[in-house]
Amino acid sequence: MTIQNEMKVEFLNKSSNESFARVVVAAFVSQLDPTVEELADIKTAVSEAVTNAIIHGYENTSGYVTLYCKLKDDIVEIIVEDKGKGIEDVELARQPLYTTHPEMERSGMGFTVMETFMDEVQVESVPGQGTKVKMIKKINSSRQ
């Protein structure tokens, strides 16, 4: 597989940038001619990953979220990365309903949602250094 196109965007960890990230990825992925449903799945997963980076990664501190997107044939690879506090126990964090902020009425379904809408989700995290979420989706409608 050869990379056909790729992009990188970095933005401040403000909640208002979550919708920006969704739109940027949707516009970029549209090159593969995805269905409305495939695009909605990707936007939802990106929204969850970016929201996690903003809320949990930086927890009331300022920092940047980096969004990478690569197109390889009919595969979309998206990486959302922060340099925040990291995740102590990635497997625990991936459990449905687990949340570190119940007082914020967080549902604890972020990773579950990502895994539901994407074909593959990988999480790498180092406490004190940040988290990288890599999501992969095959665009079945792609007419390359």
N, C-alpha and C positions, 0 to 999 in steps of 0.2 A: 504494500500500500504506500502510495506516495502522498505527501501533504499537498493538497490543492490550494489551500489558503489558510491563513491563520491571523489572529489578531490578539492584542493585549490592551486592556484598559485598566487604569488604576484610578480609584476614587476614594474620597474621604468616607469614613464609616458613619455617615448620616443616614437615618432611616429613609429620607427622601430619595436616596440613591438606589434603593432596592428596585423601584420601578424603572429607573434609568437602566439598570443592569438587565432587566427583563427585556426591555425594548432593544437594547444594543445586541443582545444575543439573538433575539428573534429576527432582527434585520439581517444579521450576518448569516444565520442558518438558512434564511429564505433562498439563498443561492442554490440549495439542494432541492428546492421545490417540495417542501414537506407538506403534508396534509394539515388542515387546521387543527386536528386533534394532536398530531405529532408536535406541532409548534406550541400548542397549549401545554402539553406535557413538559416540554423543555423549559418553557417560561415558568411553570410552577416549581420545577426542581431548582432552577436558578434562583428563584425568589427565596426558597427555603434555605439554600446554601448561603446566600448573601445575608439574609436575615440572621442566621446563626453566627456568621462572622461579625456582624455589627453588634448584636446583642450579647452574645456569649464570648466572642473572641476578645473584644476590647473592653467590655464591662465598664462603662462610664469614663473611659479614657479615649484619647484621640488616636487614630491610626488610619492606615490605608488598606483597602481591600483590592486585591488584584484579580482580574478576571481574564482568563486565557480561553481562547476557543480555536480549535483546529478542525478543518474539514479534510477527511481522508476518504476518497471514493464516496461511499454512502454512509460513512460513519462521522458522527459529531462527537468530539471530545471537548469537554468543558472542565476547566479547573478554576475553583474559587479558593483563594488563599489569603490568609491574614497572618500578621506577625504578632498576634495577641497572646493571651495567657495559655493557650493550648488546652487540651483535654486530658485529664488525669487517666481516665479509663474509657478508651474508645468503644470497646464492646458494650459496656454499660450504657454509654451515651447513645448507642444505636438501638437500644431496647425501646419498643413502643411505650409511650407515656412517661418515659424518664425525662425529668426536667430538673435543672439546677435553680430554676426561678419560679416556683409555684406561686409566689406572691404576685408575680406579673401576669398570672393567668396564662402561662405558656402551656401548650398542650403536650409537649414532649413528643411530637410526631414528625419533626423535621426530617430526620434520616429515613424514617419509614416512608414518608411522602416521596423523598428523592428516589428511594429504591423501588417504589411502586411505578413511578413515571419514567425511569431510565432503565436501560438494560443492565448497567453495571455501575456500582458506586464503590469507590475506594476512599478510605479516610486515613491520612497520616497526620499524627499530631505529636508534638513534643512540648510537655509542660514548660511554660515560660518562654517558648519560642514561636508558637503559632500552630496553625492547622491548615492542611491542604485537603480539599475534597475534589476528587476527580470523578466525573460522571461521563458515561458513554452511552450513546443511543444510535441505533441503526435507523436510518431514514428509509423505510420500505418503499415509499412512493417515489424515491429519487429516480429521475429519468436522465441520467448522465449519458 
